[in-house]
Amino acid sequence: MTKKKVFIISHSHWDREWYMSFEQHHMRLVTLIDNLLDIFKHDPDFDSFHLDGQMIALDDYLAVRPERKPELAAAIKAGKLRIGPFYILQDDFLISPESNVRNMIIGRDQAREYGQEVPLGYFPDTFGNMGQTPQMMALANLKTAAFGRGVTPTGFNNQVGDADYASQYSEMWWQGPDGTRILGLLFANWYSNGNEIPVEKSAAKAFWDQKLADAEKFASTDNLLMMNGVDHQPVQLDVTAAIKVANELYPNYEFIHTNFTDYLSTLSADLPQDLSTIHGELTSQETDGWYTLANTASSRVYLKQENTKNERLLENQAEPLATMAYTAQDYPHDRLRYAWKLLLQNHPHDSICGCSVDEVHREMLTRLAKSQEVARFITHDALMTLTAKINTVEFGTQAKPFVVVNTTGFTKSGLTRIVVEWNRIDFSAAGSIQEQRAQLIQQLKALPELMVVDAHGQSVPFRLIDQQVAFHYDLPKDRFREPFQAIELTIELNMVDMPAFAWRTLALQPATQAGVADSAVKAQPRLISNEWLKVVVEDDGSLTMTNRETGKVYHQMLVFEDTGDMGNEYIYRQTADNHAYYSTDFPMDVRLVHADELGSELELTNYLEVPVSADDQLAQETQAVIDITKRTAKRSAEKVPLTITTKIRLNPHSRQLQFESHLNNQAKDHRLRVLFKTALVAETHVADSIYETVTRPNHPAKNWQNPTNPQHQQAFASVFNEANGVTVGNFGLNEYEILPQDNTIALTMLRCVGEMGDWGYFATPEAQCQGEFTFNYSVELTDGSEAQQVASYQRAQGAQTPFSVQQTTRHAGTLAADHQYLEVNTPEFAVTSLKRANTGTGMTLRGYNLGDRQVPLSVSVGDLQAEPVNFFEEPLTDVDSTTLAAAEIKTLLFTEKERS
């Protein structure tokens, strides 16, 4: 009789930071790897140790034990320490598509410095899995993914039929929205099912009787996987002795200490024909809904906002500008990778999810600040390099030229702001600093009437926002710093239909003609409108919005909702009073701020009063570690002001209505959302996810018990039907919910809780998010057509990246004043990356299909030729560069055409 095989893999799931600070976990990691290096020497039966799929553990270890690097490298080369393929174990949904890819690229590159990475997409504890995982794994040369969440295992005696999110086996096929299929491994008994194996025979017999039965309930073959380890688990030093005991006790089984490479090879050869196929994203859709952990999308929202800022700086400004400005030889690969690694260090699932102790998230803010400063340095240097090459001699001698760059992959309209230096006096000039300042102040008082002109001499409308005399300094690359004082003029202007990856040169100069008002602007104290949209502020502070093309009217838009939260950083649970406070029940003020050729702006102030916190019962329940589903706390009777001031902006050249809300939060234990009531008849909606415009149901499954149904998003969520649509965009606000009674889009702005949650009581007072917050978001009305829907998605994504602006001088140059560096002529192609190739002189452009059908793909960079490649820039010979399939992710490598 053929023996069943029990594959035992030693590992430790290493949350880099979580219920303790990074350094507390770090020191334990050093001990773990020290012990591993010793056991590799002294136990020849110890096959190997799986280092949790993340290369950063090696970086962290070597930061303390650099002298052991040769020993570490030798262990990896010998196959004793199994590494990669990722840099960190990320949260899929709360980081950008490109961050997910860079995690794979940096991880594989670092693994290849030592040897071969483990050929497995490893997601043991990710809080849900992105739907595009199969295609992304295929583009990273990975055929299998292992994960712990998202699929409901049923066992072979409970066949699942056509269910998309349940499987009778722990092995299954996983198919993405583009049709790509990989093998999926579910840790059906968790990634600790073989932890702490007893050596004593009676204990071992009881242990294995249970563990073998549990594994066989779900296994599709006679190859049983046992994961010998769990969170921060020290290596089991006597595991090989325990395996010998198991082999003695169970003659019909062969217990093997092994690794994923050997296990996958054996498993693949034995897979049955009746594996289930699961489809798309795996977010525990067919459970009771309480422990999907989707509410981590709104924990410590300040982290999400800073992360989005960081990603946009790196992906959509620093890299594209460096690509435009530098030759391949001068491209700052090293600095960019340094910034990327700093950013990725914030992306583990317990970090970016905001579900750790306060010390962890304080350190994250430092890393984010460091990465952003590097990105800003690269961006500024690239802008200076690029603008020095642009010909500006056509402007007058008194003009102050500046260049505006659209670094997104979409045609973009909108306001941009620049500080123009009108005149300066260096500290080295004659007179004291105070005398120089007085001289500049006099010049400022005598400032002439001004105008902005484009490269063709045409007047461009602008607003003068501010004027001052300020101290600054230059840091030349070839000499000492140069301090100066300058007249600074802050202006705002409207860029109209700027093509993707294009720049325009303008200048501020003394006026030669009067400006002409734009008759398209319509505004009253409570009403603003343009060609497509009419917006009225009602007496209760809500908006009534009219789509002027379709005539569809929407009521109760922009309503703020505040509810109690007795949950934790992982899960929202409304307090037992079950009462919501709405802005429409409180006083409001509104005033017209701007109504000119640049657009209209209203300022709406809502004066809410909300409970100061939960009542005393919540403290008792949290400290007693009572599960959130059994808590009974209510909100306090004491109230505090919650004043929300919102700027409402309408551009004359855009269908998108933009909002900027500011508040000072002094309440605790609550959630604040902004509601957009669509009242549209629709059973599904779409949201911006990882390389996917994903379709989700508006109603959860029948076995869903959680009163709420939170979801993840990147830049937008949209409800639409064949006649009308509403798209709500956001910046760093990753949680939304569709309220099914009227298909209201509820965007979470702030969620404030006082404990971490999970397996014990960990107080997190800083998760109460006290203080000043600013939130940016938008709404756009469509006719429901594919063209208008896709355009609204583009504008929501494009709004996350500001125009890049740089003042320059009047000088000759080899580049035209107005130019498009790269043409993107396929509206459905959402660009996520433009950068120089990792090797060679080419450049890569990556993006995906925003729509749901195949379209022709038209992108071009001069006379360069495009070749489809995978994430590692290896050729894909069976992929067409001129088409974009539904849900396809496409990377194009542009190189010079070969001469015949």
N, C-alpha and C positions, 0 to 999 in steps of 0.2 A: 504493500500500500504506500502510495506517495504521501510523504509527510507534508503537512501544512508548514509554511515558513512564517516565522515571526521576526520581522525586521525591526531591530531596536536601534534607534538613532539618538545618541546623546546630544543634548543642546541646552541652551538657556535662553529663554526669550528675554532679550535685554532692552527693557524700556530705559532709554538713556537718562531720563529724568521723569519723575512722576510724583509719588507720595513722599519722596525726599528730593532735596536739591540735586542738581547734576553732579556735584563733586562727591556727595554722599554715595550715589550710585557708582560714580567713577572709581572710587577707591575699592569698592567691592569687585568691580570689573578687573582691576589690576590683580587682585587676589585670585579670581577665577582663572585668568590666563596664566598666571604663575603656576597654579596647580595643574593646569593642562600641560604646560611644557614639561613639568616634572613627570606626570603620568605617562606622557608619550615615551619618556626614557625608560621607565621602570615596568610598564605593563605591555608586553608585546601583543597580548590578546585584545587590547583596546584599539578598535579599528580607527575611529576618528571622532571628531567633535564638530557639530554643525554650528557655526558662529552666527546664527540667527539671520542669515541673508543680508547683513549690512556691514559694509566695509568700515564705517566710522568707528567701530569698536577697535579696530587696529590702530587708527589714528589716536584714539583716546589712550590706549594702552601704551603706545610708544611715546606719548607725551610725558609719561612717568618713567618708563623703562626703555629708553632708547638703546641701551647697551645690549638688549636682548633681541634686537631686530634680526641679526643673522640667524639666531636660533629659531625665531618665529618664521622667517622665510624658509628655513630648511624643513620645518614641520609642515608648512603649506605645500612645498614641493613634494614632500613624501606622502601627501594625501591625508595626513593626520589631522590637520585643521582645515575644514572646508569653508570657503569664504565666498562672498558675493551672492547674487549678482548686483545688488543695489547698494547705494551709498548709505541710505537710512531706510527704516521702515516707516513710510509716510502715511498720512491720511489721504486717501484718494481724492475725496471730493472738495476738501478745503484748500487745496493748492491748485495752481493753474495747470492746464494741460502740459505746458512746456516745462513746468517744474517737475511733473511726473516723468517726463522724458529725460531731463538732465540728471535726475536721480539715477536712472538706468545707465546713462552714458558715463557719468563720473564713477559710479560703482564698478562698472565693467572695466573701465580704464585702469582704476586702481587695483582691481583684482588681477588684471593681466600683468601688472608689474611684478606679481609674485608667482603667477602660474595660471591655472584655469579656474574660472568661476563655476559655482554650482549651477547647472542648467535648469533652474526652477524659478519661476515667478513666485516669490514668497510673501504672502499676505496673512500671517497667522492670526493677527488680532486687529486688522483694519476694520474700522467701524462702517461696514458696508463696502461693497466693491463696485467700481465703475463699470458701466456696460461695455466700454470699448476695450476692456482688459484683453480679450482674445486677440483683437487686431494689434494692440500695442505690444503684446508678448511676441506675436509673430514678427513684428517689425524690429524686435530685439533678439531674434533667433531663439526664442524660448517656446517650447511646445507644450509646456505643462505649467499650471499655476496651482498652488496650495493655499487654502484659505480657511478661516475658522468661522466666519459669519455669513449670513445672507441666504443660505439654503436650509430648508427644513428636511432633515433626514427622516425617512419613514420606515425603513427596514423592508426586506424583500417580501414579507408577508402582507404588506400593506401597499399594494401597487399604486403608483401615482398617476397613471394614465398620461394625460397631456399637460399636467401642471408645469408651469414655467419655473417655479421657484421651490420645488420639492423633488427629492430624489430617493429612490429606494436604496441606493448604494452610496457609499462614501466616495466612489469614483463615478464620474459623469462627464459627458461632453458639455462644454460651455461655448455657446455661439453668440457672437457679437452682432450688432445691428447691420454690419456690412456683410455678414455671412461667414466670417472667419471663425473656425472652430478649433479649440484646443482641449486637452485633457484637463479636467478640474479634479482636484483632490480636496475633499472636505474633511477637516478634523472633526468628524462627527462626535467623537468622545473627547474633544478638545486636544490641544497640543501638549497635554500633560498626562495622557492616558497610560504612559509607561513610566511615570515618575516614581523615584525612590523604591526600586524593586527590592523586596526583602531577600536576604541570604539565608536566614533561618528557615528550615523546610516547612514547618507547619504554617508559618506566616506567608511563605512564598506560595504554598498551595492555595490558601484562601485568596491571596492577591490575584494569582493567575486564573483561578476559576472564574472570578468576576470579570477580569480584564479581557480574557479571551472571549467570553460570552458577549461582552459589550462590543468588541471589535467585529466578531462574526455576524452580529445582527445586521451590520451595514456593509460589510466587505463584499465586493463583487467577485473576488478571486480567493484562492487559498493563501494569498500573500497578505499578511496582517501587519499593519504599521503601528509601532509603539514608540511614542515620543517620550524619551527619558529626560525630562526636564520641565521647567515651567518658568514663570516670571522671576528673574534674578536668582535662579536656582544654582547653587554651587554644584560642580561636577560630582557625580556619584563615583567615589574613588573605588568602590568595590563592585562596580556594575558587571565586570567580566566574571567575577566569582558568582554573582547572582544569576547570571546567564547559565553558568555551568550547572547550578542547582536546578534551574528550570528545565534544562535538557534531561536531567536525571528524572525529574518528576513526570514529564510528559513525553513519552517515547513516540507519540504520533505527531509531535511538533518538532521543528528544528528552529531553535532560537539563535539568532545571528546578531552580533553587534556589527553595525554596517553604516551606510551613508545613503544619501538620496540618489546619487548617481546609480549605484548598484540596484537599489530598490526600484527605481523607475524603469530600469532596463528589464528587470524580471517581471514587474507588473504589466508593462506594455505588451509583453509577449503573451500574457494570459487573459487579457481583457475579454469579457463576453460580448455577445452581440446586442444584448438588451439593455445597454446603459441608457439612462435618461439623458435628455438634452435640456439644459437650462438656457434661458435666453436673457441677454442684456444685463442691466445692473442688478446687483444682488443686495437688497437692503431689507431683508426679512419681511417681504411684502405679505407673506402668508403666516404671520404670527399674531399674537395679541397686540402688538404695536408698542408695548411699554418699554422694551429694552433695545430698540433699534439704535439708540444713542445719537439720533439725528439732531437733538437739541444742542449737541456740542457745537453746532454751526452758529449758535448765538451766545455761547459762553464767552465772556471777556471779549466783547465785540471789538474793542480797541486793538486787539492782536490781529483780528481779521482785516481791519482797515489798514493797519501798518504793513501787513503782509501783502495786501493788494497793491499798495503804493510801491513796495519794494519790487514786486514782480513786474509791474508796469514800467518802472525805471529801468530794470535790467533787460526785460524782453522787448519792450516797445519803444525805448529811447536809447539807452546806452549801446545795445548791440546794433540796431539799424543805423544809428548815426556813425558809429565806428566803422561799419561796413561802407557807408557812403564816403567817409572822410579819409580812410587809410588804405594804403596798399595792403596786399596780403602779408607782406613781410613786416609791416608796422602794426598790424592788428593786435590789440592787447589781450591775447588769449589768456595769459597768466593772471592778469588782474581780474578779468571777468570770471575766471574759474574760482579765484579766491572769493569774490563776492557771491558767486553761486553757492559755494560750500558754506559760507556763513548763513546764507538764507536757508539752505536745505537743513542745516542744523536745527532750525525752528520747525521743521515739517513732520517730525515723528507724530504718531497719532495721539500721544498724551500731551504733546506740546502745542501744536497749532490748534488742537481741539479745545484748548483752554481748560482742561480737566485735570490739572495738577495743583500742587500747593503753590502758595504765593511766591515763594523763593524762585521757583522754576520760571514763572512768567516774568518776573523782574529781569532775570538774566536774558530772557528772549528779547526784551525790548532793547537791551544793549546790542545783541547780535544784529537785530533789525537795523538799528541806527548805524552800525558799522558797515553793513552791506549797502545800505542806502548811500552812505557817504562815498564809498568806492564807486557806486554807480553814478553818482552826481559828478565826481571827478572825471570819470571817463566821458560822460555826456558833455560836460563843459569843454573838455579838451578836444573832443571830436567836433563840437560846434565851432570852436575857434579855428581848428584846422580846416574844416569845410568852408566856412565863410571867408577865410583868407584866400581861397581859390576862386571865389565868385566875383565876377566882373561887376563893379558898382560905379564905374566912371561916368555913366549916363546921368547920374544924379548931380544936382547943382553943388557948387562949392560950399554952400551953407547947410547942406542936407546932412542929416545923421542917419545913415542907412542901417537897417536891421533886416535879418532873414528869419522867416517863419517856415518851419518844417512840419509837415504831416508825416509822422513816422508810423501811422497805422496802415493796415492793408485795405482801408475803405476810403472812398471819397468822403470828406469831412467838412462840415460847416460849424461855425460857432465862435464864441468870443475868445480872444486871447489877450493877455496883458503883458506889457513889457516896460521895464524901467530904462528910459533913454538918458544917457549921460549927455547933457547939453553943453557943458563946459567944465573944465577942471583946472585946478591950480595945484601943482606938486608941492610937497613940503619943502623941496629944495629950491623953490623959486624965491624971489626977493620978498622981504617982509615977514612978520611973525605969522604964526598959524591963525591967531585971532584977526590980524589985519587981512589975511587972505580970505577968511570966512566972511568978514564984513564986505569985502569986495564982491564976493559971489552973491551975497544977499542983495546987494544993490543991483547986480545984473539980473537976478531973479525978479525983482520988482519991475524992471524995465523990459521984461520978456515980451517979444513981439507976438502978434496973433500967429497961430500955428496951423499947419495942415499936414496931413499924411498923404503921400503920393506913392503910386506903384512905379514899376520900372518903365512904364510907358508915359509917365507924367500925369496920369489920371488921379484925381482926388479920391481919397478913400475916407469914408466917415470914421470918426473916432471920438472917444471921450477922454478928456483930461481928468484923471482920477486924483492925482496928488502931485505936489511939487515941493522940493525941499533941498537944502544943502546938507550933504552927508559926508562922513569920513569913509574912505575905502583904501584899498591897496592893491597893487599888482604884484604878482610873483613871476617875473620873467624866468625862462628856463636857462638863461645864460648870465644872469647877474643878480645882485641883491634886490630885496623887496623895495617897492617904490610906493610909499604912502602919499595920499592926495586927498583933497576935498573937491566935491563936484556938485554942480546943479543937477539934480535928478528929477526927471519928469515921468510920472507913471501914467501910461495911456492904455486905453482899452479899445480894441477894434474888432470888427467882425470879419472873419475869413469865410468866404463863400465858395463852396464846392471845390475845395482843394483836393486834387487827386491823391491817391495812395502814394506814399513814398516820394513826395514832391516838395519842392521849396519855392517860396516866392520872396522876392526882395522888395522892401518898401523903405520909405524914409520919412522922418519927421523934419520939417523945415519951416521957415517963415512963410506965412500964407501969401499966395498970389491971387486967390479967388475965394469967394464965399462958399461955404458948404451948402448942399442942396438936401433938404429933408426928404425922407422916403415916405411916400404917401401910403405904403402898405401897412404902416403901423397904426393900429387901432387900440386906444386905451381910454378907460374911464377909471374913477376911483376904485371900482370893484370889478372891472371888466377889462380883459385883455384879449386880443385875437389877432390872427393872421389869416392867410389864405385858406388854411386847412382846419384851424381850430379856434373855437370860442370858449373862453373860460370866465365863469362868473363866481365870485365869492358870495355865498348865501349868508343870511343873517345868523345862522348857527355855526358859521366858519367853514362849512364843507364847500366843496367845489361842485358846480354843475358844468359839465364839459360837453360840448357839441362837436361832433365830427361834421364839418361843414360840407364835406363831399357826399356823405351818405345821409346826413340829417339825423343820425342816431344821437340821442341825448343820454348822458350818464349822470346820475345823481349820487350824492353821498360819496364823492371822491375826496381823498385826503382827510380822512377821519382818524384821529388818534385814539387808540384803545389801550387802557392800562388795567392789568389784572394782577392779582397776587400770585406769587410763585413759592410754593413750599417744597420744591424739588431741589436739585443739586446741579453741579456743573455738567452732568451728563443728560439729565432728563428734566423737562418742565412738568410741573404738576400744579394745577391751579389750586389755590387755597379753598378750604371747605365752604367759605361763604359764597363762592361761585358768582361773585359780583364783578362787573366790568365798569370802568369809568371811561366815558367817551368825551372827546373834546367838544362835541356838539351840545353837551349839557352845561358848558361853562362859557363865561364871557370871552370875547375876542375883539381884536382891533385889526384893521387893515389900512394900509396906505400905499399910494402909488409912488414908487421910487424913481423909475425911469419910463419914459415913453418917447423914444426917438428912433432914428434910422438904424440904430444898433439893436433895437428890440425893446420889449417891455419887461418891467419888473415890479411885482407887488411884494410887500412885506406883510405877512400875516402873523399875528401873535395870538396864541391860544393860552388862556390862563386856567390850567387845570389845578385841582387840589386832590391829592391822593394820600392814602395811608402812609405813615412814616416807615412802617415795617410790618412784618407779621406779628402776631401776638406772642406772648411768652410760651405758649404751647409748642411752637416750632423749635425753640432752643431745647426743650426737654426731649422732643421726638428725635431731633438730629443727634444729640449726644447719646441717646439710648439706641442709636443705630436702627431705628424703626424704618422699615421699607417705605418708600414714598407712596406706594399704593395704599398703605394703611394709615397714613397720617391724617390728622383731623384739625390742624392749625387753621386759624382764620387771620384776617388782617386787623391791625391795630385801629382803634377809634381815633387816634391822634392823626391829624393831617399835616402835610407840608405842601408848599407850592411846587408845581411842575409846570413852568412856563416854557412854551415851545415857540420859538421865533423862526418862521420859515420864509425864505426868499423864493419867490415863484417867478421863473424867467421863461419868456417865450421869444425865440429868435424869429425874425421875419422870414428866414430861409429854411426853417426846419419844422417838421411835424411834431417834434419832441418837446414836451413841457418839462422843464428841469426844476428840481427842488433842492434847497439847502436848508436843513433844519438844525437849529442850535438850541441846546438846553443845558442847564446845570442840574444834574441829578443828585438829590439829597434824600431820596427814598431808598428803602431796602426791600428785598424779597418781593420783587415785582417784575413784570414784563411789559414793555412798551412796544406797540406795533402801529403801523400806519396802514389804513385799509382803503382799498380801491374797489368799490362795488361795481362789478361788470354787469350783473343780471343777464348775462348771455346764456343761451341754451347750448350747453356743451358737456359731453361726458368725459372729455380728456383735456389736457393742457400740455404745453411744452415748456421746457426750461433749458437754460444753458448749462450743460454739464461738461465732462471731460472729453473733448474732441467729439461732442455730440449735442445736437438739439434733441433732447430726449422727450418722448411722449409718455406721460404718466396719467393714470386715472384720477378723476376728481373725487371718487368715492373709494375708500379702502376696502379690503377684502372682508367677507362676512364674519370671519373670526377675529377681526380687529376690535379690541376693547378700549384702547386708549382714546379718550375724548378728542385728542388732537392728532393731526396727521402731518407733522413737520417734514419738510423736504429741503434738500440741498440745492443750491444754485451757484453759478458763477456770476454772470452779468445781467441775466434777465429771467423772468417767467412771463408766460403769455397765455391768455385764454382767448379763443377765437372760434368762430364758426364760418359758414360759407358767406356770410354777409357783413360781419363786423369782428373786430378784434381789439384787445387791450394788452399792451406790452409794458410791464413795469421793469425798469432797469435799476441798477444799484451800483454802489462802489463799496466793496468790502462788507456787504450785508448778505451773508450767505444762507440765511434761513428764511423760508416763506411757507405759507400754507394756503391752499385753496379751500375756502369755506363753502362747502357744497350746497348750502341752502340757496345762495344767490351767486355762486361762483365769484365771491369776493377774493381778490388777491391781497393777502395779509402779509406785509413785509415786516419782519422783526427788526427793530432798531436797537433795543437794549434788553438784556435779561440779567437780572441781579439776584445772586444767591450767595449763601454764606458758608457752604461746605462743598468739598470735592465730591463726596459720594462714593459709590462702588462698595468696597469690602470693609469699610470701617468709618470712623468719624475723624475727618481732617478739616479743621476750621480754615476757611479761605475768605477772610474779611475783604481782601482786595477784589474778590470776584463780585462784590456788591457794586462795583463800578460807580463810585461816587465822584462827582466833579463835572467838568465841562466836556460836552460832546458835540460834534458836528457830523451830520449825516447827509450824504449826497445820493439822490435817486431821481427817477424820472418816470414819466408815463407817456405813452404814444397810442393814439387811436388809429386803427386801420380798417380797411374794408374786408378783411379776412382773406384776401387773395394771397397767393404765394409770394408775389412780387412785393407787396406792401409789408407782409409779415417778415420776410427776409430782410427788407430794408430797415424795419424797426429793430431787428436783432443786431444788424450792423451798427446802427446808431447807439444802441445800448452798450455794445462792446467798445465802440470808438470813443464814447464819452468817458471811458475810464482812463484814456491816455490824453493828456493835454498836448496842445501844440508846443513844439520846442522853438524857442525864440532866442536869438543872439544878436546884439548890436555889433556892427563892424565899422570899418572905415571906408572912405572913398578911395578905391584902388582898382587897378587892372587885374584881370584874372582869366583863367582858362575855362571856367564854367559860366554858363548863362545865368542871368539874374533870376529867371524863372525856369524851372526844369523839373521833369519827372524822372527820377532815377530808375524806377522799376514800375512797369505797367501791370496792373491787375484788372483784367477785363471780364472777369467772371464774378458776378455779384454774390453767388453762393459760396465762394471760396473765402473762408475766414482765416486770415494769416495769423499764425501764432509765433513765428520766428523768422527773422532775416539776419543772417550772420555769415561771417567768413567760414569756409570749410575748415574742419579740424586739421586737415593736412592738405598740402597743395595750394594752388592760387585761386581756387574757385570760391563760390559762395552758395549757401543753401537757403532755400525758402520752404517753410513748412506751413501747412494749414489743413483745413478739413471742410467737408461739405455741410453748410448750414441748413440746406434744404433736405428733402426726402426723396430725391430722384437723381438719376445720372444727368450730368450737364457737360457741355464742352468746357475744357479748361484752357484759358488763354492768359498766360503771363509771359512777360518778356523783359530782358535786361539787355538793351542794345542789340548787338549781334552775337551774344553769347548763346550757346546751346544748352538745353535743359535735359537732364537725365534723371529718371526716378531712382531714388536710393532709399535704404532703410534708415533707422535711427542712427546707425553707426556709419552712415554715408557709404555703404556698400551697395553696388549696383543691383537693381531689381530688373532682371531681363524680361520678365513676363508682365510688366506693368507699363501701361501707355501714359505718356506724359501729356497727352492732349485731351484726356477725358477725366472727369471726376465722378466716380460712382457714388451712389447713395451711401452716406455715413463713412465715406472713405477718408482716411488720413493720408496725406501725400506730402513727401519731401522731395524737392527738386534740387539737384546739384547743377549750378550754372558754371560752365567753363568755356574757354575760347574754342571756337570751332577749328577742327583740324583742317589745315590747308592741303588742297590736292596737289 
